[in-house]
Amino acid sequence: MSLVRAYGDTLNDGQIMLAFSLPVPFGEEANEAARQLCRQMGLDAPQVYHAHDLGEGFTYVVVYARSPHVVDTTQLRVTKMASAPMSRDAIEALAAEKFTRKIRVLGACTGDDAHTVGIDAILNVKGYHGDKGLEAYHCLTVRNLGAQVSNERLLDEARAFQADVVLVSQIVTQKDCHRSNLAALIDLAEADGVRAGLLFVCGGPRLSHQVALELGFDAGFGAGTLPSQVAGFLVQALAAR
């Protein structure tokens, strides 16, 4: 089956759920505004299943509706990483074969982002979902700078640390601040003449490999990424150089 629609109760019934906030006071006006907005999106039979008063004239709504739109899966084009999945033992073996020293990895949350949950999950020994973090790898030397690190400091630390890889986590994404901050980092690295010598990788809930490439990074990882996926990419990418 190549032509697919959203699936709710029965296959290809087009049922979807949306959740959003409106600057409309809680009540029937807010519900009707939500329904009309969904109709303007091209959705059929919108129904407000839940509404919550956010105060100060705002309402949060959950809407069920039916989408008439169809996607042809044979026409999908997705940018994927060239690296193959690897076990921790395989990563260690490849690094031992290709490198005479440990790979130096520097990580941080940059800009105003104070949320270290992402970078900690990838770098710290405890890792994520039973998958050990990069600190557990014998082939890697890891330094975690923590949160709210400026782009200027990150590059200064990368030079002092003699890093091979720079990992940047961006959890805060309001008004696409993650995009502007990441793009500014690459611009600064190019201006400082250090871009070509470093492998730049970013990660966060609204990032993907395609977005990372568009911003000038070598790779990007989204939500649910395991440390071994990052480690495997790093070793394979550096070995390919």
KAMOUR-V403823 format. One record per residue. PSI is psi in whole degrees, 0 to 359 (NA if undefined). BURIAL is b if it has 24 or more other C-alpha atoms within 12 Angstrom, else e. Layout:
PSI:BURIAL
PSI:BURIAL
This chain:
115:e
336:e
115:e
151:e
169:e
151:e
126:e
279:e
319:e
155:e
128:e
29:e
354:e
5:b
132:b
164:b
134:b
146:b
129:e
169:b
150:b
143:b
54:e
135:b
147:b
131:b
190:b
329:e
319:e
318:b
317:b
323:e
320:b
317:b
316:b
322:e
318:b
321:b
322:e
340:e
357:e
19:e
147:b
152:e
50:b
136:b
131:b
113:b
338:e
139:e
140:b
134:b
116:e
353:e
162:e
34:e
19:e
149:e
138:b
132:b
151:b
124:b
135:b
139:b
174:b
127:b
130:b
357:e
148:e
143:e
133:e
107:e
341:e
347:e
5:e
136:e
112:e
129:e
119:e
158:e
147:e
342:e
146:e
152:e
140:e
147:e
165:e
318:b
321:e
323:e
314:b
320:b
317:e
319:b
319:b
327:e
323:e
335:e
147:e
357:e
172:e
146:b
133:b
119:b
125:b
129:b
155:b
158:b
128:b
170:b
220:b
2:e
118:b
11:e
107:b
4:b
321:b
308:b
325:b
320:b
325:b
319:b
318:b
150:b
319:b
333:e
216:b
133:b
41:e
4:e
117:b
144:b
173:b
334:b
340:b
350:b
131:b
334:b
357:b
142:b
122:b
139:b
129:b
114:b
349:b
216:b
163:b
48:b
127:b
155:b
322:b
314:e
321:b
315:b
324:b
316:e
325:b
319:b
314:b
324:e
348:b
50:e
149:b
331:b
139:b
120:b
130:b
126:b
135:b
104:b
318:b
127:b
10:b
135:e
31:e
33:e
334:e
323:b
312:b
322:b
318:b
318:b
322:b
325:e
314:b
319:b
317:e
319:e
321:b
319:e
326:e
354:e
21:e
358:b
314:b
335:e
359:e
148:b
117:b
126:b
137:b
161:b
154:b
170:b
336:b
29:b
151:b
173:b
319:b
314:e
318:b
316:b
320:b
329:e
357:b
6:b
166:b
336:b
158:b
144:b
140:b
192:b
145:b
3:e
138:b
149:b
322:b
330:b
319:b
313:b
317:b
317:b
315:b
310:b
318:b
319:b
317:b
324:b
325:e
338:e
NA:e
